[in-house]
Amino acid sequence: MSQHSDSALPPNRRAFLTTAAQLGLASLAAVVGARELVAQPSPKRTPVAALPPMTVYKDPNCGCCTEWVSHVKKAGFVVTVRDTADMSSVKASFGVPSALESCHTARVGAYAIEGHVPADLIQKLLREQPVARGLAVPGMPMGSPGMEQGSHKDAYDVVLFDKAGKTRVYASR
């Protein structure tokens, strides 16, 4: 153990010890002689905002829908799956324009999510909160989440749609 006071430490060593203490490496900081630094409270960490729960409506026999659900769960969404044979009614109730339809529809917060939308773009939508009805990936493009088939990937657009059915490209992948 070091007998040096904190003020006698060279600036670069003091910076190292302070960083070690802030990262919770108290044992490392203590070994190299920074008991006083370890006693400092750790900085407050802001918790990550919780994602709203997601409900996914899908055909009970759809494998790509199940893969997409796994994708959004890995991204931190808590998902409830509702199997239904009447997807047309679900899409109509969420205001999904027929030109944007895909195989599954989700509801997260105030938004509809249609098809194989990447989870990071759903998170972006929730952070930005644009005035919109939702996001859609029309059709079932190869390489989109849940539609991975080896190295083959189609280019596709993720479309933002509003209550009036107007659309704009939100992102391209």
Secondary structure, DSSP 8 states (H G I E B T S, - for coil): -----GGGS-HHHHHHHHHHHHTT-HHHHHHTT-HHHHTS-------------EEEEE-TT-HHHHHHHHHHHHTT--EEEEE-S-HHHHHHHTT--GGG--S-EEEETTEEEEES--HHHHHHHHHH--SSSEEEE-S--TTSTT--BTTB----EEEEE-TTS-EEEEEE-
